[in-house]
Amino acid sequence: MHTDLAAIQNITQMHEDSEQRQSELLKLISDNASTSASSLTDRLTAFSSIMPPGPPQIFYGRQSELETIVGMLQHDSPRIALLGPGGIGKTSLAKTAIHNANVVAKYPDRYFVSCDSGETVDDLVLAVAAVLGLELKGKLSRAVLKSLGSKPNCLLVLDNFETPWEPIATRPTVEEFISLLAGMPNVALLVTMRGQERPSSIRWTRPFIPPLQPLTSDAAHSTFMDISDATDEDAACIPELLSLSGNLPLAVTLVASVALYEGCRTVLSRWKANSSMSPLSDGFDKHTSLETSLRISLSSPRMTSRPGALQLLSLLSILPDGISDVDLTRYSLPIPELFQSKSTLLGTSLAYMDGNATRLKVLPPVREIIRKLDPPAHTLLSPLRTHWDGLLKLWQTYKMPSGDLVSRLVENLGNFSAALKYEVEITQGGELRDAVY
């Protein structure tokens, strides 16, 4: 009991120290007198982009929801929430909507903020400030409100907003900040969230958009055909392959990407021969369809012939900020054929490059299932811990960091927190003390 109590006290102290370290880091960035606003923003281009990401090139269905969103955005001060399970296409729908000609005409200033790498209001404010291109100093929340308030008409998208909003302990401060955003009449607000619950502090535009459902059969078929390049000879296999995906957009993309490489008949035969990829006995729902599609991708010849790809995917499952090519080299990861493994993940659609094409990332619902199916081993985490420890020691030693140190620390803030939490969750016995330390 004494050992358990000591471990809990160590973890509590670790959490407090981590929050203090992050606050000090942000203050250090703002106090760095040698860094002008423009140069700091330039160094943060790998972290965020002021320009919104482009619309998806393959996009079918959702016409009714798209027309509803575009219509709402023509009104004054719209507050819109897109809800639904992971992989249902909320982000794709939001990206398509903000590039609609009528939306572009009304909102020349459109900002797209990814919220999936931060769990506190400070993380959220930092993400918005970076996208706005603000100098990271002083009271950032005040600077964000001032910047948005100076725009005659702007649209702010908060993608994967559930990440900072879901933790009960910090929800009040997150809701307070988004309420301030919603209180600005010149700011149109569009959020995407997993689940079916909206923040209660916002007067959302009515009628509410119902949570997104799987694609229609026609839309799923068109999506599959565009990705897989299937032929007429595959026509008989396609309906059965699509049934594996449950018409969940992300699942359709994964199955089609594998079919492009292997052929539809081969994928279907492999699935039927492998009982571990069959749907769960309690029902073939949205979650099981995505998990089944992931299993098909993971067992494909491209993945099994390159073991390093699964190791890299496993590591990415706990890194919401992803990994840059520079860090892939500097982490000294024990992964064979590292950059070939990266190419394999991109080719199977298990990973993607962010809007700046600078960081390799995995979508949140995929990260969640991969952590369950194939969590990263300690041997993969150790090089990250060593590398980050070296960066932080540089920061502590040289109070005026130069070069790309600031941007490398900032762009990994979400990774620091997520990896540390993961290690504390999985580590037991005597190793717990080392993980906390």
C-alpha positions as CSV (number, residue, x, y, z in Angstrom):
1,M,0.0,0.0,0.0
2,H,2.8,2.4,0.9
3,T,4.4,1.7,-2.5
4,D,1.2,2.4,-4.4
5,L,0.6,5.6,-2.4
6,A,4.2,6.7,-3.3
7,A,3.6,5.9,-6.9
8,I,0.4,7.9,-7.0
9,Q,2.2,10.9,-5.3
10,N,4.9,10.7,-7.9
11,I,2.4,10.6,-10.7
12,T,0.6,13.6,-9.3
13,Q,3.8,15.5,-8.9
14,M,4.8,14.5,-12.5
15,H,1.5,16.0,-13.8
16,E,2.0,19.2,-11.9
17,D,5.6,19.5,-13.1
18,S,4.6,18.7,-16.7
19,E,2.0,21.6,-16.6
20,Q,4.5,23.9,-15.1
21,R,7.2,22.9,-17.7
22,Q,4.7,23.6,-20.5
23,S,3.8,27.1,-19.0
24,E,7.5,27.9,-18.7
25,L,8.2,26.8,-22.2
26,L,5.4,29.0,-23.6
27,K,6.7,31.9,-21.5
28,L,10.2,31.3,-22.8
29,I,9.0,31.4,-26.4
30,S,7.2,34.7,-25.7
31,D,10.1,36.3,-23.9
32,N,12.7,35.4,-26.6
33,A,13.6,38.9,-27.5
34,S,15.8,37.8,-30.4
35,T,12.8,36.3,-32.1
36,S,10.6,38.6,-34.1
37,A,7.0,37.8,-34.7
38,S,7.5,37.1,-38.4
39,S,10.5,34.7,-37.9
40,L,8.7,32.9,-35.1
41,T,5.7,32.4,-37.3
42,D,7.9,31.2,-40.1
43,R,9.4,28.6,-37.8
44,L,6.0,27.4,-36.8
45,T,4.9,26.6,-40.3
46,A,5.5,22.9,-39.6
47,F,3.1,23.2,-36.7
48,S,0.2,24.9,-38.3
49,S,-0.9,26.7,-41.5
50,I,-2.6,30.0,-41.8
51,M,-4.2,28.9,-45.0
52,P,-7.0,26.3,-44.6
53,P,-6.3,22.8,-46.0
54,G,-7.7,22.1,-49.5
55,P,-10.9,20.1,-50.0
56,P,-10.8,16.3,-50.4
57,Q,-10.3,15.3,-54.0
58,I,-12.6,12.3,-53.6
59,F,-15.9,13.2,-52.0
60,Y,-19.3,11.6,-52.7
61,G,-22.6,11.9,-50.9
62,R,-23.4,14.3,-48.0
63,Q,-25.1,16.6,-50.5
64,S,-28.0,17.3,-48.1
65,E,-25.7,18.1,-45.2
66,L,-23.4,20.2,-47.4
67,E,-26.2,22.3,-48.6
68,T,-27.5,22.7,-45.0
69,I,-24.1,23.9,-43.8
70,V,-23.5,26.2,-46.7
71,G,-27.0,27.7,-46.2
72,M,-26.3,28.2,-42.5
73,L,-23.0,29.9,-43.2
74,Q,-24.8,32.5,-45.3
75,H,-26.6,33.7,-42.1
76,D,-25.2,36.1,-39.5
77,S,-23.1,34.6,-36.7
78,P,-23.7,30.9,-37.4
79,R,-22.7,28.3,-34.8
80,I,-22.6,24.8,-36.3
81,A,-21.6,21.5,-34.9
82,L,-20.8,18.4,-37.0
83,L,-21.2,15.2,-34.9
84,G,-20.7,11.5,-35.5
85,P,-18.3,8.6,-34.8
86,G,-14.7,8.5,-35.8
87,G,-14.1,7.9,-39.5
88,I,-17.6,9.0,-40.5
89,G,-16.2,12.0,-42.6
90,K,-16.8,15.0,-40.4
91,T,-13.5,16.6,-41.3
92,S,-13.9,16.0,-45.1
93,L,-17.4,17.5,-45.0
94,A,-16.1,20.6,-43.1
95,K,-13.2,21.0,-45.6
96,T,-15.6,20.7,-48.5
97,A,-18.0,23.3,-47.0
98,I,-15.4,26.0,-46.4
99,H,-14.2,25.8,-50.0
100,N,-17.7,26.2,-51.4
101,A,-17.8,29.3,-53.7
102,N,-20.6,31.0,-51.7
103,V,-18.7,30.4,-48.4
104,V,-15.4,31.7,-49.9
105,A,-17.2,34.8,-51.1
106,K,-18.7,35.6,-47.7
107,Y,-15.7,34.7,-45.6
108,P,-12.4,35.8,-47.2
109,D,-10.7,34.9,-43.9
110,R,-11.2,31.2,-43.1
111,Y,-9.1,29.4,-40.4
112,F,-8.9,25.7,-39.9
113,V,-7.6,24.6,-36.5
114,S,-6.8,20.9,-35.7
115,C,-7.6,20.3,-32.0
116,D,-6.6,16.7,-31.6
117,S,-3.2,17.2,-30.1
118,G,-4.2,19.2,-27.0
119,E,-6.3,18.5,-23.9
120,T,-6.4,21.8,-22.2
121,V,-7.6,25.3,-22.9
122,D,-4.0,26.5,-23.1
123,D,-3.3,23.9,-25.9
124,L,-6.5,25.1,-27.7
125,V,-5.5,28.7,-27.5
126,L,-2.0,28.0,-28.7
127,A,-3.4,26.1,-31.7
128,V,-5.7,28.9,-32.6
129,A,-3.0,31.6,-32.1
130,A,-0.6,29.6,-34.3
131,V,-3.1,29.3,-37.1
132,L,-3.9,33.0,-36.9
133,G,-0.2,33.7,-37.3
134,L,0.1,35.6,-34.0
135,E,3.2,36.3,-32.0
136,L,3.3,33.9,-29.1
137,K,3.7,36.3,-26.2
138,G,1.6,37.8,-23.4
139,K,-2.0,36.8,-22.9
140,L,-2.6,34.6,-25.9
141,S,-6.3,34.3,-25.4
142,R,-6.7,38.0,-25.4
143,A,-4.6,38.3,-28.6
144,V,-6.7,35.6,-30.3
145,L,-9.9,37.5,-29.5
146,K,-8.4,40.8,-30.6
147,S,-7.2,39.3,-33.9
148,L,-10.5,37.7,-34.7
149,G,-12.4,40.8,-33.7
150,S,-10.4,42.9,-36.2
151,K,-11.7,40.8,-39.1
152,P,-14.9,42.1,-40.9
153,N,-16.2,38.6,-41.4
154,C,-14.3,35.3,-40.7
155,L,-14.9,31.6,-40.4
156,L,-13.2,29.6,-37.7
157,V,-13.2,25.8,-37.9
158,L,-12.3,23.8,-34.8
159,D,-11.7,20.2,-36.0
160,N,-11.7,17.3,-33.5
161,F,-12.9,19.7,-30.8
162,E,-13.8,16.7,-28.6
163,T,-10.1,16.3,-27.6
164,P,-9.8,19.4,-25.4
165,W,-13.5,19.4,-24.5
166,E,-14.1,15.9,-23.3
167,P,-11.9,15.9,-20.1
168,I,-14.4,16.8,-17.3
169,A,-11.7,18.5,-15.1
170,T,-10.8,21.1,-17.8
171,R,-14.1,21.3,-19.6
172,P,-15.3,24.5,-17.9
173,T,-12.3,26.5,-19.0
174,V,-12.5,25.1,-22.6
175,E,-16.2,26.0,-22.7
176,E,-15.5,29.5,-21.3
177,F,-13.0,30.1,-24.2
178,I,-15.3,28.8,-26.9
179,S,-18.2,30.9,-25.5
180,L,-16.0,33.9,-25.9
181,L,-15.4,32.9,-29.5
182,A,-19.1,32.3,-30.0
183,G,-19.9,35.7,-28.5
184,M,-18.2,37.5,-31.4
185,P,-20.8,38.4,-34.0
186,N,-18.3,38.7,-36.9
187,V,-17.0,35.1,-36.3
188,A,-18.8,32.1,-37.9
189,L,-18.0,29.0,-35.9
190,L,-17.9,25.4,-37.2
191,V,-16.8,22.6,-35.0
192,T,-16.4,18.9,-35.6
193,M,-16.7,16.5,-32.7
194,R,-16.8,12.7,-32.2
195,G,-20.0,11.6,-30.4
196,Q,-23.5,13.1,-30.3
197,E,-23.1,15.8,-27.7
198,R,-22.5,19.5,-28.2
199,P,-21.0,21.9,-25.7
200,S,-24.0,23.2,-23.8
201,S,-22.7,26.8,-23.4
202,I,-23.2,27.7,-27.0
203,R,-26.5,28.8,-28.7
204,W,-26.1,26.5,-31.7
205,T,-27.8,27.4,-35.0
206,R,-31.0,25.5,-35.5
207,P,-32.1,23.2,-36.8
208,F,-29.3,21.1,-35.5
209,I,-27.5,18.9,-38.1
210,P,-28.1,15.3,-37.1
211,P,-25.0,13.1,-36.4
212,L,-23.5,11.9,-39.7
213,Q,-24.5,8.4,-40.8
214,P,-22.6,6.0,-43.1
215,L,-22.5,6.8,-46.8
216,T,-25.3,5.6,-49.1
217,S,-24.4,2.6,-51.2
218,D,-24.0,4.7,-54.3
219,A,-21.6,7.1,-52.6
220,A,-19.6,4.3,-51.0
221,H,-19.4,2.5,-54.4
222,S,-18.2,5.7,-56.2
223,T,-15.6,6.3,-53.5
224,F,-14.4,2.7,-53.7
225,M,-14.1,2.8,-57.5
226,D,-12.2,6.1,-57.6
227,I,-9.6,4.8,-55.1
228,S,-9.3,1.1,-56.1
229,D,-9.5,1.5,-59.9
230,A,-11.5,-1.7,-60.0
231,T,-12.6,-3.2,-63.4
232,D,-15.8,-4.7,-64.6
233,E,-14.5,-8.1,-63.7
234,D,-14.5,-7.0,-60.0
235,A,-18.1,-6.0,-60.1
236,A,-19.4,-9.1,-58.3
237,C,-16.8,-8.7,-55.4
238,I,-17.4,-5.0,-54.7
239,P,-20.7,-5.2,-52.8
240,E,-19.3,-7.8,-50.5
241,L,-16.1,-5.8,-49.9
242,L,-18.1,-2.7,-49.2
243,S,-20.2,-4.6,-46.7
244,L,-17.0,-5.1,-44.7
245,S,-16.6,-1.3,-44.5
246,G,-20.2,-0.7,-43.3
247,N,-20.0,2.3,-45.8
248,L,-18.0,4.2,-43.2
249,P,-15.9,6.6,-45.4
250,L,-12.6,5.9,-43.7
251,A,-13.2,2.2,-43.8
252,V,-14.1,2.4,-47.5
253,T,-10.9,4.3,-48.1
254,L,-8.8,1.6,-46.3
255,V,-10.4,-1.3,-48.1
256,A,-10.2,0.3,-51.5
257,S,-6.5,1.2,-50.9
258,V,-5.7,-2.4,-50.3
259,A,-7.8,-3.6,-53.2
260,L,-5.9,-1.2,-55.5
261,Y,-2.7,-3.1,-54.7
262,E,-3.9,-6.6,-54.3
263,G,-7.1,-6.7,-56.4
264,C,-10.6,-7.1,-55.2
265,R,-10.9,-10.8,-55.4
266,T,-7.6,-11.4,-53.5
267,V,-8.7,-9.1,-50.7
268,L,-12.1,-10.8,-50.4
269,S,-10.6,-14.3,-50.4
270,R,-8.0,-13.3,-47.8
271,W,-10.7,-11.9,-45.5
272,K,-12.9,-15.0,-45.8
273,A,-9.9,-17.2,-45.0
274,N,-9.0,-15.3,-41.9
275,S,-11.5,-15.6,-39.1
276,S,-9.6,-13.0,-37.0
277,M,-10.8,-10.4,-39.4
278,S,-14.5,-11.4,-39.2
279,P,-17.0,-8.9,-37.6
280,L,-17.5,-9.2,-33.9
281,S,-20.3,-11.4,-32.8
282,D,-22.3,-8.6,-31.0
283,G,-23.1,-6.8,-34.3
284,F,-21.5,-5.3,-37.3
285,D,-21.7,-1.6,-36.4
286,K,-19.6,1.5,-37.3
287,H,-16.8,0.6,-34.9
288,T,-16.4,-3.0,-36.0
289,S,-16.5,-2.1,-39.6
290,L,-13.6,0.2,-39.1
291,E,-11.7,-2.3,-37.1
292,T,-12.3,-5.0,-39.7
293,S,-11.1,-2.6,-42.4
294,L,-7.9,-1.9,-40.4
295,R,-7.3,-5.6,-39.9
296,I,-7.5,-6.1,-43.7
297,S,-5.0,-3.3,-44.2
298,L,-2.6,-4.6,-41.5
299,S,-2.6,-8.1,-42.9
300,S,-2.0,-7.0,-46.5
301,P,1.2,-8.2,-48.3
302,R,2.6,-4.7,-48.4
303,M,2.3,-4.4,-44.6
304,T,3.4,-8.0,-43.8
305,S,6.4,-7.7,-46.1
306,R,7.7,-4.6,-44.3
307,P,7.6,-5.1,-40.5
308,G,8.9,-1.6,-39.9
309,A,5.6,-0.2,-41.3
310,L,3.6,-1.7,-38.4
311,Q,6.1,-0.6,-35.9
312,L,6.0,3.0,-37.2
313,L,2.2,2.9,-37.2
314,S,2.2,1.6,-33.7
315,L,4.4,4.5,-32.6
316,L,2.3,7.0,-34.4
317,S,-0.8,5.7,-32.6
318,I,0.3,7.6,-29.4
319,L,1.7,10.7,-31.2
320,P,-1.2,13.1,-32.0
321,D,1.2,15.7,-33.4
322,G,2.8,13.1,-35.8
323,I,6.4,13.0,-36.8
324,S,8.4,15.2,-39.1
325,D,11.0,13.7,-41.5
326,V,13.7,15.5,-39.5
327,D,12.6,13.8,-36.3
328,L,12.3,10.4,-38.0
329,T,16.0,10.7,-38.6
330,R,17.0,12.2,-35.2
331,Y,15.0,9.8,-33.0
332,S,17.3,6.9,-33.9
333,L,14.3,4.6,-34.0
334,P,15.0,0.8,-34.1
335,I,12.7,0.5,-37.1
336,P,14.0,-1.2,-40.2
337,E,13.7,0.5,-43.6
338,L,12.2,3.6,-41.9
339,F,11.4,5.8,-44.8
340,Q,10.2,2.8,-46.9
341,S,7.9,2.0,-44.0
342,K,6.6,5.6,-44.1
343,S,5.9,5.2,-47.8
344,T,4.0,1.9,-47.1
345,L,1.8,3.6,-44.6
346,L,1.0,6.4,-47.0
347,G,0.3,4.0,-49.8
348,T,-2.2,2.0,-47.7
349,S,-3.9,5.2,-46.4
350,L,-3.1,4.2,-42.8
351,A,-1.2,7.5,-42.4
352,Y,-1.2,10.8,-44.2
353,M,0.9,14.0,-44.5
354,D,-0.6,17.1,-42.8
355,G,-1.6,20.2,-44.7
356,N,1.9,21.5,-45.0
357,A,3.2,18.0,-46.1
358,T,5.7,18.2,-43.3
359,R,4.5,15.8,-40.6
360,L,3.4,12.2,-40.9
361,K,0.1,11.6,-39.0
362,V,-2.6,9.0,-38.3
363,L,-6.3,9.9,-37.9
364,P,-7.7,9.8,-34.4
365,P,-10.0,6.8,-34.9
366,V,-7.2,4.8,-36.4
367,R,-4.8,5.7,-33.6
368,E,-7.4,4.5,-31.1
369,I,-7.8,1.1,-32.7
370,I,-4.1,0.6,-33.4
371,R,-3.3,1.3,-29.7
372,K,-5.7,-1.6,-28.9
373,L,-4.5,-4.0,-31.7
374,D,-0.8,-3.3,-31.6
375,P,0.4,-0.9,-28.9
376,P,4.0,0.4,-29.2
377,A,6.7,-1.4,-27.3
378,H,9.0,0.2,-24.8
379,T,11.9,-0.1,-27.2
380,L,10.1,2.4,-29.5
381,L,9.3,4.8,-26.7
382,S,12.8,4.9,-25.3
383,P,14.5,6.8,-28.2
384,L,11.8,9.4,-28.1
385,R,12.2,9.9,-24.4
386,T,16.0,10.2,-24.9
387,H,15.7,12.7,-27.7
388,W,13.1,14.9,-26.0
389,D,15.1,14.9,-22.8
390,G,18.1,16.2,-24.8
391,L,15.9,19.0,-26.3
392,L,14.6,20.0,-22.9
393,K,18.1,20.0,-21.4
394,L,19.2,22.3,-24.2
395,W,16.3,24.6,-23.3
396,Q,17.2,24.5,-19.6
397,T,20.9,25.2,-20.3
398,Y,20.5,27.9,-22.9
399,K,17.7,30.2,-21.8
400,M,17.7,31.8,-25.3
401,P,17.3,28.9,-27.7
402,S,18.2,29.5,-31.3
403,G,17.7,27.8,-34.6
404,D,14.8,25.4,-34.8
405,L,14.7,24.4,-31.1
406,V,11.6,26.5,-30.3
407,S,9.5,25.2,-33.2
408,R,10.6,21.6,-32.5
409,L,9.5,21.9,-28.9
410,V,6.2,23.6,-29.7
411,E,5.2,21.2,-32.5
412,N,5.7,18.2,-30.2
413,L,3.8,19.5,-27.1
414,G,0.9,17.2,-27.8
415,N,3.3,14.3,-28.3
416,F,5.0,15.0,-24.9
417,S,1.8,14.7,-23.0
418,A,0.3,11.8,-24.9
419,A,3.5,9.6,-24.7
420,L,4.0,10.4,-21.0
421,K,0.4,9.4,-20.2
422,Y,0.7,6.2,-22.2
423,E,3.9,5.2,-20.4
424,V,2.3,5.7,-17.0
425,E,-0.8,3.7,-18.1
426,I,1.1,0.7,-19.3
427,T,4.1,0.6,-16.9
428,Q,3.9,-1.5,-13.8
429,G,6.1,-2.5,-10.9
430,G,9.6,-1.1,-10.5
431,E,9.5,0.4,-14.0
432,L,6.8,2.9,-13.0
433,R,9.2,5.0,-11.1
434,D,11.5,5.3,-14.1
435,A,8.6,6.2,-16.4
436,V,7.4,8.9,-14.0
437,Y,11.0,10.3,-13.7
